[in-house]
Amino acid sequence: MKKTSLLLAMAFAVTGLFAQSPIGEGEKQVNFGTGFSSWGIPFYVGMDFGVHPDITVGFNLSYRSFNSRWVSDDYRLSVIGIFGNGNYHFNRILNIPEPWDFYAGLSLGFVSVSAPSGYDGGTISGVGIDGQVGCRYYWSDRWAVNLEFGGGNAASGGRIGLSYKL
Protein backbone atom coordinates (compact mmCIF):
# COMPACT_ATOMS: atom_id res chain seq x y z
CA MET A 1 0.00 0.00 0.00
CA LYS A 2 2.82 2.40 0.87
CA LYS A 3 4.58 1.65 -2.43
CA THR A 4 1.38 2.29 -4.40
CA SER A 5 0.78 5.59 -2.57
CA LEU A 6 4.36 6.67 -3.16
CA LEU A 7 4.17 5.79 -6.87
CA LEU A 8 0.89 7.72 -7.27
CA ALA A 9 2.33 10.76 -5.48
CA MET A 10 5.43 10.67 -7.71
CA ALA A 11 3.30 10.28 -10.86
CA PHE A 12 1.21 13.35 -9.96
CA ALA A 13 4.35 15.33 -9.11
CA VAL A 14 6.08 14.42 -12.40
CA THR A 15 2.89 15.10 -14.39
CA GLY A 16 2.65 18.47 -12.67
CA LEU A 17 6.08 19.42 -14.03
CA PHE A 18 4.75 19.17 -17.60
CA ALA A 19 1.21 20.40 -17.05
CA GLN A 20 0.19 24.01 -17.40
CA SER A 21 -1.92 26.14 -15.11
CA PRO A 22 -5.63 26.72 -15.74
CA ILE A 23 -6.87 29.06 -18.44
CA GLY A 24 -5.47 32.55 -17.99
CA GLU A 25 -6.47 36.03 -19.02
CA GLY A 26 -6.79 36.30 -22.80
CA GLU A 27 -6.77 32.51 -23.32
CA LYS A 28 -9.58 30.32 -24.71
CA GLN A 29 -10.52 26.70 -24.30
CA VAL A 30 -13.09 24.33 -25.78
CA ASN A 31 -14.99 21.94 -23.49
CA PHE A 32 -16.94 18.88 -24.61
CA GLY A 33 -18.28 15.63 -23.23
CA THR A 34 -21.26 13.91 -21.72
CA GLY A 35 -23.06 14.06 -18.43
CA PHE A 36 -25.46 12.46 -16.02
CA SER A 37 -29.01 13.46 -15.26
CA SER A 38 -32.32 11.92 -14.28
CA TRP A 39 -33.65 13.20 -17.64
CA GLY A 40 -31.47 11.31 -20.10
CA ILE A 41 -27.78 11.53 -20.93
CA PRO A 42 -26.74 15.06 -21.93
CA PHE A 43 -24.04 15.84 -24.48
CA TYR A 44 -22.40 19.25 -24.40
CA VAL A 45 -19.90 21.52 -26.10
CA GLY A 46 -18.80 24.95 -24.94
CA MET A 47 -16.06 27.52 -24.81
CA ASP A 48 -14.44 29.53 -22.01
CA PHE A 49 -12.62 32.86 -22.32
CA GLY A 50 -10.19 34.08 -19.66
CA VAL A 51 -11.11 37.68 -18.78
CA HIS A 52 -9.11 37.93 -15.53
CA PRO A 53 -6.49 35.66 -13.91
CA ASP A 54 -9.26 34.15 -11.75
CA ILE A 55 -12.40 34.62 -13.90
CA THR A 56 -13.72 33.04 -17.10
CA VAL A 57 -16.89 33.66 -19.08
CA GLY A 58 -18.21 31.42 -21.79
CA PHE A 59 -21.10 29.47 -23.26
CA ASN A 60 -22.41 25.91 -23.41
CA LEU A 61 -24.70 24.14 -25.83
CA SER A 62 -26.30 20.91 -24.62
CA TYR A 63 -28.64 18.26 -25.97
CA ARG A 64 -30.32 15.27 -24.41
CA SER A 65 -33.30 13.08 -25.12
CA PHE A 66 -35.18 10.64 -22.96
CA ASN A 67 -38.29 8.50 -22.86
CA SER A 68 -41.16 9.30 -20.52
CA ARG A 69 -44.44 7.64 -19.69
CA TRP A 70 -47.48 9.87 -19.19
CA VAL A 71 -50.91 8.47 -18.45
CA SER A 72 -50.66 5.19 -20.41
CA ASP A 73 -48.51 6.35 -23.34
CA ASP A 74 -44.74 6.43 -23.95
CA TYR A 75 -43.18 9.62 -25.30
CA ARG A 76 -39.71 10.68 -26.45
CA LEU A 77 -38.67 14.15 -25.30
CA SER A 78 -35.67 16.26 -26.36
CA VAL A 79 -34.02 19.06 -24.38
CA ILE A 80 -31.77 21.70 -25.95
CA GLY A 81 -30.00 24.25 -23.77
CA ILE A 82 -27.99 27.35 -24.66
CA PHE A 83 -26.25 28.90 -21.65
CA GLY A 84 -23.80 31.69 -20.91
CA ASN A 85 -21.62 31.10 -17.86
CA GLY A 86 -19.23 32.81 -15.52
CA ASN A 87 -16.79 31.00 -13.24
CA TYR A 88 -14.41 32.01 -10.48
CA HIS A 89 -11.22 29.86 -10.36
CA PHE A 90 -9.88 29.32 -6.83
CA ASN A 91 -6.33 28.22 -7.67
CA ARG A 92 -4.50 31.44 -6.89
CA ILE A 93 -6.43 32.36 -3.75
CA LEU A 94 -6.22 28.83 -2.28
CA ASN A 95 -2.69 28.12 -3.55
CA ILE A 96 -3.76 24.98 -5.44
CA PRO A 97 -1.00 23.23 -7.47
CA GLU A 98 -0.83 24.11 -11.18
CA PRO A 99 -2.20 21.05 -12.97
CA TRP A 100 -5.49 21.41 -11.05
CA ASP A 101 -8.26 23.94 -11.70
CA PHE A 102 -11.07 24.31 -9.13
CA TYR A 103 -13.96 26.64 -9.98
CA ALA A 104 -17.56 27.59 -9.20
CA GLY A 105 -20.02 29.82 -10.99
CA LEU A 106 -23.42 30.50 -12.46
CA SER A 107 -25.00 29.85 -15.86
CA LEU A 108 -28.00 31.62 -17.33
CA GLY A 109 -29.65 30.57 -20.55
CA PHE A 110 -32.51 29.29 -22.61
CA VAL A 111 -33.98 25.77 -22.51
CA SER A 112 -36.31 24.22 -25.07
CA VAL A 113 -38.10 20.92 -24.36
CA SER A 114 -39.72 19.29 -27.39
CA ALA A 115 -42.63 17.14 -26.28
CA PRO A 116 -45.19 15.38 -28.45
CA SER A 117 -48.45 17.34 -28.67
CA GLY A 118 -50.38 14.79 -26.63
CA TYR A 119 -47.82 14.91 -23.81
CA ASP A 120 -47.87 18.56 -22.82
CA GLY A 121 -48.75 20.71 -25.80
CA GLY A 122 -45.58 20.56 -27.94
CA THR A 123 -42.50 22.68 -27.29
CA ILE A 124 -41.95 24.18 -23.84
CA SER A 125 -39.31 26.91 -23.61
CA GLY A 126 -37.99 29.20 -20.98
CA VAL A 127 -35.10 30.80 -19.17
CA GLY A 128 -33.08 28.60 -16.85
CA ILE A 129 -30.43 29.24 -14.21
CA ASP A 130 -27.84 26.79 -12.98
CA GLY A 131 -25.04 26.87 -10.44
CA GLN A 132 -21.95 24.74 -10.98
CA VAL A 133 -18.82 23.61 -9.17
CA GLY A 134 -16.09 21.73 -10.93
CA CYS A 135 -12.48 20.81 -11.36
CA ARG A 136 -10.09 20.05 -14.19
CA TYR A 137 -6.81 18.22 -14.27
CA TYR A 138 -4.39 19.32 -17.03
CA TRP A 139 -2.24 16.38 -18.04
CA SER A 140 -0.48 18.42 -20.73
CA ASP A 141 -0.08 22.03 -21.85
CA ARG A 142 -3.40 21.91 -23.73
CA TRP A 143 -5.51 18.97 -22.54
CA ALA A 144 -7.50 18.47 -19.34
CA VAL A 145 -10.15 16.12 -18.04
CA ASN A 146 -13.02 17.88 -16.28
CA LEU A 147 -15.78 16.97 -13.83
CA GLU A 148 -18.58 19.40 -13.01
CA PHE A 149 -21.69 19.22 -10.83
CA GLY A 150 -24.69 21.47 -11.38
CA GLY A 151 -27.26 22.34 -8.78
CA GLY A 152 -29.72 24.36 -10.80
CA ASN A 153 -32.97 23.67 -12.54
CA ALA A 154 -32.15 23.56 -16.23
CA ALA A 155 -28.82 22.09 -17.35
CA SER A 156 -27.94 18.69 -15.89
CA GLY A 157 -26.88 16.88 -12.74
CA GLY A 158 -23.27 16.88 -13.82
CA ARG A 159 -20.78 16.67 -16.65
CA ILE A 160 -17.63 14.77 -17.41
CA GLY A 161 -15.47 15.55 -20.42
CA LEU A 162 -12.35 17.07 -21.88
CA SER A 163 -11.03 20.61 -22.22
CA TYR A 164 -8.62 21.79 -24.91
CA LYS A 165 -6.76 25.13 -24.78
CA LEU A 166 -6.61 26.95 -28.10
CORNOR-V78891 format. One record per pair of residues at least 12 apart in sequence whose ideal C-beta (glycine too) atoms are under 10 Angstrom apart, sorted by sequence separation. I is the first residue (numbers start at 1). J is the second residue. D is the distance in whole Angstrom. If there is no record, write none. Layout:
# CORNOR-V78891
i | j | d
I | J | D
I | J | D
This chain:
# CORNOR-V78891
i | j | d
32 | 44 | 7
33 | 45 | 8
46 | 58 | 6
47 | 59 | 6
48 | 60 | 9
65 | 77 | 7
66 | 78 | 8
89 | 101 | 6
90 | 102 | 5
91 | 103 | 9
112 | 124 | 7
113 | 125 | 7
134 | 146 | 6
135 | 147 | 6
136 | 148 | 9
147 | 159 | 7
148 | 160 | 8
31 | 44 | 7
32 | 45 | 4
33 | 46 | 10
46 | 59 | 6
47 | 60 | 8
64 | 77 | 9
65 | 78 | 4
66 | 79 | 8
89 | 102 | 7
90 | 103 | 7
111 | 124 | 8
112 | 125 | 5
113 | 126 | 9
134 | 147 | 6
135 | 148 | 8
146 | 159 | 7
147 | 160 | 5
148 | 161 | 8
31 | 45 | 7
32 | 46 | 7
45 | 59 | 9
46 | 60 | 4
47 | 61 | 10
64 | 78 | 7
65 | 79 | 7
87 | 101 | 10
88 | 102 | 10
89 | 103 | 5
90 | 104 | 7
111 | 125 | 7
112 | 126 | 8
133 | 147 | 10
134 | 148 | 3
135 | 149 | 10
146 | 160 | 7
147 | 161 | 8
30 | 45 | 7
31 | 46 | 5
32 | 47 | 10
45 | 60 | 7
46 | 61 | 7
63 | 78 | 7
64 | 79 | 5
65 | 80 | 10
87 | 102 | 10
88 | 103 | 6
89 | 104 | 9
110 | 125 | 7
111 | 126 | 6
133 | 148 | 7
134 | 149 | 7
145 | 160 | 8
146 | 161 | 6
30 | 46 | 7
31 | 47 | 7
44 | 60 | 6
45 | 61 | 6
46 | 62 | 8
63 | 79 | 7
64 | 80 | 8
87 | 103 | 4
88 | 104 | 6
89 | 105 | 9
110 | 126 | 7
111 | 127 | 8
132 | 148 | 5
133 | 149 | 6
134 | 150 | 9
145 | 161 | 8
146 | 162 | 7
29 | 46 | 9
30 | 47 | 5
31 | 48 | 7
44 | 61 | 7
45 | 62 | 8
62 | 79 | 8
63 | 80 | 5
64 | 81 | 9
86 | 103 | 10
87 | 104 | 7
88 | 105 | 6
110 | 127 | 6
111 | 128 | 4
132 | 149 | 7
133 | 150 | 8
144 | 161 | 9
145 | 162 | 6
146 | 163 | 5
29 | 47 | 7
30 | 48 | 8
42 | 60 | 10
43 | 61 | 9
44 | 62 | 4
45 | 63 | 9
62 | 80 | 7
63 | 81 | 8
85 | 103 | 10
87 | 105 | 3
88 | 106 | 10
109 | 127 | 7
110 | 128 | 7
131 | 149 | 9
132 | 150 | 5
133 | 151 | 8
144 | 162 | 7
145 | 163 | 8
28 | 47 | 6
29 | 48 | 5
43 | 62 | 7
44 | 63 | 8
61 | 80 | 8
62 | 81 | 4
86 | 105 | 5
87 | 106 | 8
108 | 127 | 7
109 | 128 | 6
111 | 130 | 10
131 | 150 | 7
132 | 151 | 7
143 | 162 | 7
144 | 163 | 4
28 | 48 | 7
29 | 49 | 8
42 | 62 | 5
43 | 63 | 5
44 | 64 | 9
61 | 81 | 7
62 | 82 | 8
85 | 105 | 6
86 | 106 | 6
87 | 107 | 9
108 | 128 | 8
109 | 129 | 8
130 | 150 | 5
131 | 151 | 5
132 | 152 | 8
143 | 163 | 7
144 | 164 | 8
27 | 48 | 9
28 | 49 | 5
29 | 50 | 8
42 | 63 | 7
43 | 64 | 7
60 | 81 | 7
61 | 82 | 6
62 | 83 | 8
85 | 106 | 7
86 | 107 | 8
107 | 128 | 8
108 | 129 | 5
109 | 130 | 8
130 | 151 | 7
131 | 152 | 5
142 | 163 | 9
143 | 164 | 6
144 | 165 | 8
27 | 49 | 8
28 | 50 | 7
41 | 63 | 10
42 | 64 | 4
43 | 65 | 10
60 | 82 | 8
61 | 83 | 8
84 | 106 | 9
85 | 107 | 4
86 | 108 | 9
107 | 129 | 7
108 | 130 | 8
130 | 152 | 3
131 | 153 | 10
142 | 164 | 6
143 | 165 | 8
26 | 49 | 8
27 | 50 | 5
40 | 63 | 9
41 | 64 | 6
42 | 65 | 9
59 | 82 | 7
60 | 83 | 5
83 | 106 | 10
84 | 107 | 7
85 | 108 | 8
106 | 129 | 7
107 | 130 | 4
129 | 152 | 5
130 | 153 | 7
132 | 155 | 8
142 | 165 | 5
25 | 49 | 9
26 | 50 | 6
27 | 51 | 10
40 | 64 | 4
41 | 65 | 9
42 | 66 | 10
59 | 83 | 6
60 | 84 | 8
83 | 107 | 4
84 | 108 | 6
85 | 109 | 8
106 | 130 | 7
107 | 131 | 8
128 | 152 | 7
129 | 153 | 7
130 | 154 | 5
131 | 155 | 9
132 | 156 | 10
134 | 158 | 9
140 | 164 | 10
141 | 165 | 7
142 | 166 | 8
23 | 48 | 6
25 | 50 | 5
26 | 51 | 8
37 | 62 | 10
39 | 64 | 7
40 | 65 | 6
41 | 66 | 8
58 | 83 | 9
59 | 84 | 5
60 | 85 | 6
83 | 108 | 7
84 | 109 | 6
105 | 130 | 9
106 | 131 | 6
107 | 132 | 6
128 | 153 | 6
129 | 154 | 7
130 | 155 | 4
133 | 158 | 10
134 | 159 | 8
136 | 161 | 10
138 | 163 | 8
140 | 165 | 9
22 | 48 | 10
23 | 49 | 8
24 | 50 | 5
25 | 51 | 7
26 | 52 | 10
39 | 65 | 9
40 | 66 | 3
58 | 84 | 7
59 | 85 | 7
81 | 107 | 9
83 | 109 | 3
84 | 110 | 10
105 | 131 | 7
106 | 132 | 8
128 | 154 | 2
129 | 155 | 9
130 | 156 | 8
132 | 158 | 9
134 | 160 | 10
136 | 162 | 9
137 | 163 | 10
23 | 50 | 5
25 | 52 | 6
29 | 56 | 8
31 | 58 | 8
35 | 62 | 8
37 | 64 | 7
39 | 66 | 5
40 | 67 | 8
57 | 84 | 7
58 | 85 | 5
82 | 109 | 5
83 | 110 | 8
104 | 131 | 8
105 | 132 | 6
126 | 153 | 10
127 | 154 | 8
128 | 155 | 7
132 | 159 | 8
136 | 163 | 6
138 | 165 | 8
22 | 50 | 8
24 | 52 | 9
25 | 53 | 5
28 | 56 | 9
30 | 58 | 10
32 | 60 | 10
34 | 62 | 10
38 | 66 | 9
40 | 68 | 9
57 | 85 | 7
58 | 86 | 8
81 | 109 | 6
82 | 110 | 5
83 | 111 | 9
104 | 132 | 7
105 | 133 | 8
126 | 154 | 8
24 | 53 | 6
25 | 54 | 9
27 | 56 | 9
29 | 58 | 8
31 | 60 | 7
32 | 61 | 10
35 | 64 | 8
37 | 66 | 8
39 | 68 | 9
56 | 85 | 8
57 | 86 | 5
58 | 87 | 8
81 | 110 | 7
82 | 111 | 8
103 | 132 | 8
104 | 133 | 4
105 | 134 | 9
23 | 53 | 10
24 | 54 | 10
25 | 55 | 9
28 | 58 | 9
34 | 64 | 9
56 | 86 | 7
57 | 87 | 8
80 | 110 | 9
81 | 111 | 5
82 | 112 | 8
103 | 133 | 7
104 | 134 | 8
22 | 53 | 9
25 | 56 | 9
55 | 86 | 7
56 | 87 | 5
80 | 111 | 7
81 | 112 | 8
102 | 133 | 8
103 | 134 | 6
104 | 135 | 10
21 | 53 | 10
22 | 54 | 9
24 | 56 | 9
55 | 87 | 7
56 | 88 | 9
79 | 111 | 7
80 | 112 | 5
81 | 113 | 10
102 | 134 | 8
103 | 135 | 7
23 | 56 | 6
54 | 87 | 9
55 | 88 | 6
56 | 89 | 7
79 | 112 | 7
80 | 113 | 8
101 | 134 | 8
102 | 135 | 5
103 | 136 | 8
22 | 56 | 9
54 | 88 | 6
55 | 89 | 7
78 | 112 | 8
79 | 113 | 5
80 | 114 | 8
101 | 135 | 6
102 | 136 | 8
23 | 58 | 10
51 | 86 | 9
54 | 89 | 5
78 | 113 | 7
79 | 114 | 8
100 | 135 | 6
101 | 136 | 4
40 | 76 | 10
46 | 82 | 10
52 | 88 | 9
53 | 89 | 8
54 | 90 | 8
77 | 113 | 6
78 | 114 | 4
79 | 115 | 10
100 | 136 | 7
101 | 137 | 8
40 | 77 | 8
42 | 79 | 8
44 | 81 | 8
46 | 83 | 8
48 | 85 | 8
52 | 89 | 9
54 | 91 | 8
77 | 114 | 7
78 | 115 | 8
99 | 136 | 9
100 | 137 | 6
101 | 138 | 7
39 | 77 | 8
40 | 78 | 9
46 | 84 | 10
47 | 85 | 10
48 | 86 | 10
53 | 91 | 9
54 | 92 | 6
76 | 114 | 9
77 | 115 | 5
99 | 137 | 6
100 | 138 | 8
40 | 79 | 7
42 | 81 | 8
44 | 83 | 9
46 | 85 | 8
48 | 87 | 7
50 | 89 | 9
53 | 92 | 6
54 | 93 | 7
76 | 115 | 9
77 | 116 | 8
96 | 135 | 9
99 | 138 | 5
39 | 79 | 7
75 | 115 | 7
76 | 116 | 8
98 | 138 | 8
99 | 139 | 7
48 | 89 | 10
75 | 116 | 5
99 | 140 | 9
113 | 154 | 10
37 | 79 | 9
74 | 116 | 10
77 | 119 | 7
111 | 153 | 9
73 | 116 | 9
75 | 118 | 8
76 | 119 | 9
77 | 120 | 9
80 | 123 | 10
90 | 133 | 10
101 | 144 | 7
103 | 146 | 10
105 | 148 | 10
107 | 150 | 8
111 | 154 | 5
75 | 119 | 5
100 | 144 | 9
104 | 148 | 10
108 | 152 | 9
110 | 154 | 9
111 | 155 | 8
56 | 101 | 10
70 | 115 | 9
73 | 118 | 7
74 | 119 | 10
75 | 120 | 9
78 | 123 | 9
79 | 124 | 10
80 | 125 | 9
83 | 128 | 7
85 | 130 | 8
87 | 132 | 7
89 | 134 | 10
90 | 135 | 10
99 | 144 | 8
101 | 146 | 8
103 | 148 | 9
104 | 149 | 10
107 | 152 | 7
109 | 154 | 7
70 | 116 | 9
73 | 119 | 8
82 | 128 | 10
83 | 129 | 9
87 | 133 | 9
106 | 152 | 8
108 | 154 | 9
109 | 155 | 8
56 | 103 | 8
58 | 105 | 10
60 | 107 | 7
62 | 109 | 9
68 | 115 | 8
71 | 118 | 9
77 | 124 | 9
81 | 128 | 7
83 | 130 | 7
85 | 132 | 7
87 | 134 | 8
89 | 136 | 9
107 | 154 | 8
55 | 103 | 9
57 | 105 | 9
59 | 107 | 9
61 | 109 | 9
68 | 116 | 10
70 | 118 | 8
71 | 119 | 9
107 | 155 | 6
54 | 103 | 9
56 | 105 | 8
58 | 107 | 9
60 | 109 | 8
62 | 111 | 9
65 | 114 | 9
70 | 119 | 5
81 | 130 | 9
83 | 132 | 10
55 | 105 | 9
59 | 109 | 8
69 | 119 | 10
70 | 120 | 8
68 | 119 | 7
68 | 120 | 10
48 | 103 | 9
46 | 107 | 10
87 | 148 | 10
101 | 163 | 9
23 | 87 | 10
24 | 89 | 9
23 | 89 | 8
22 | 89 | 5
21 | 89 | 10
22 | 90 | 10
22 | 91 | 6
83 | 152 | 10
21 | 91 | 7
22 | 92 | 9
60 | 130 | 9
85 | 155 | 9
21 | 92 | 9
83 | 154 | 8
60 | 132 | 10
83 | 155 | 6
81 | 154 | 6
22 | 96 | 9
39 | 113 | 9
81 | 155 | 6
21 | 96 | 10
79 | 154 | 9
81 | 156 | 8
21 | 97 | 9
22 | 98 | 8
79 | 155 | 9
21 | 98 | 5
22 | 99 | 9
79 | 156 | 9
19 | 97 | 9
20 | 98 | 7
21 | 99 | 8
22 | 100 | 8
23 | 101 | 8
19 | 98 | 6
20 | 99 | 8
21 | 100 | 9
22 | 101 | 4
19 | 99 | 4
21 | 101 | 8
22 | 102 | 9
23 | 103 | 10
16 | 97 | 6
17 | 98 | 9
18 | 99 | 9
19 | 100 | 9
22 | 103 | 8
16 | 98 | 6
17 | 99 | 9
16 | 99 | 5
13 | 97 | 9
15 | 99 | 6
16 | 100 | 9
12 | 97 | 8
13 | 99 | 10
12 | 99 | 8
12 | 100 | 10
60 | 148 | 10
64 | 155 | 10
62 | 154 | 9
64 | 156 | 7
62 | 155 | 6
62 | 156 | 7
60 | 155 | 7
60 | 156 | 10
62 | 159 | 9
60 | 159 | 9
31 | 134 | 10
44 | 148 | 10
31 | 136 | 9
29 | 136 | 9
42 | 150 | 10
44 | 155 | 8
33 | 145 | 9
44 | 156 | 8
22 | 135 | 10
23 | 136 | 9
29 | 142 | 8
31 | 144 | 9
33 | 146 | 7
35 | 148 | 8
36 | 149 | 9
37 | 150 | 9
42 | 155 | 8
43 | 156 | 10
46 | 159 | 9
22 | 136 | 7
29 | 143 | 10
32 | 146 | 10
33 | 147 | 9
35 | 149 | 10
42 | 156 | 4
23 | 138 | 10
29 | 144 | 8
31 | 146 | 7
33 | 148 | 9
35 | 150 | 9
41 | 156 | 9
42 | 157 | 9
44 | 159 | 6
46 | 161 | 9
48 | 163 | 8
50 | 165 | 10
22 | 138 | 7
40 | 156 | 9
42 | 158 | 9
43 | 159 | 10
45 | 161 | 9
47 | 163 | 10
21 | 138 | 8
29 | 146 | 10
31 | 148 | 9
39 | 156 | 8
42 | 159 | 7
44 | 161 | 7
46 | 163 | 9
48 | 165 | 10
19 | 137 | 8
20 | 138 | 6
37 | 155 | 8
38 | 156 | 9
39 | 157 | 9
43 | 161 | 9
19 | 138 | 4
20 | 139 | 10
37 | 156 | 4
38 | 157 | 7
47 | 166 | 9
18 | 138 | 9
19 | 139 | 6
20 | 140 | 8
21 | 141 | 10
35 | 155 | 8
36 | 156 | 7
37 | 157 | 5
16 | 137 | 10
18 | 139 | 8
19 | 140 | 7
20 | 141 | 5
23 | 144 | 9
35 | 156 | 4
36 | 157 | 5
37 | 158 | 8
15 | 137 | 9
16 | 138 | 9
18 | 140 | 7
19 | 141 | 7
20 | 142 | 8
22 | 144 | 8
34 | 156 | 9
35 | 157 | 7
36 | 158 | 5
37 | 159 | 9
15 | 138 | 9
16 | 139 | 10
18 | 141 | 8
19 | 142 | 10
20 | 143 | 10
35 | 158 | 6
36 | 159 | 8
15 | 139 | 6
19 | 143 | 9
20 | 144 | 9
34 | 158 | 10
35 | 159 | 4
36 | 160 | 8
12 | 137 | 9
15 | 140 | 9
19 | 144 | 8
34 | 159 | 7
35 | 160 | 7
33 | 159 | 6
34 | 160 | 6
35 | 161 | 8
32 | 159 | 10
33 | 160 | 6
34 | 161 | 7
31 | 159 | 8
33 | 161 | 2
32 | 161 | 5
33 | 162 | 6
31 | 161 | 6
32 | 162 | 6
33 | 163 | 9
31 | 162 | 7
32 | 163 | 8
30 | 162 | 9
31 | 163 | 5
32 | 164 | 8
29 | 162 | 10
30 | 163 | 7
31 | 164 | 8
29 | 163 | 5
30 | 164 | 5
29 | 164 | 6
30 | 165 | 8
28 | 164 | 10
29 | 165 | 5
30 | 166 | 7
28 | 165 | 7
29 | 166 | 6
27 | 165 | 6
28 | 166 | 5
27 | 166 | 8
23 | 163 | 8
22 | 163 | 9
24 | 165 | 9
23 | 165 | 7
22 | 165 | 9
23 | 166 | 10
20 | 165 | 8
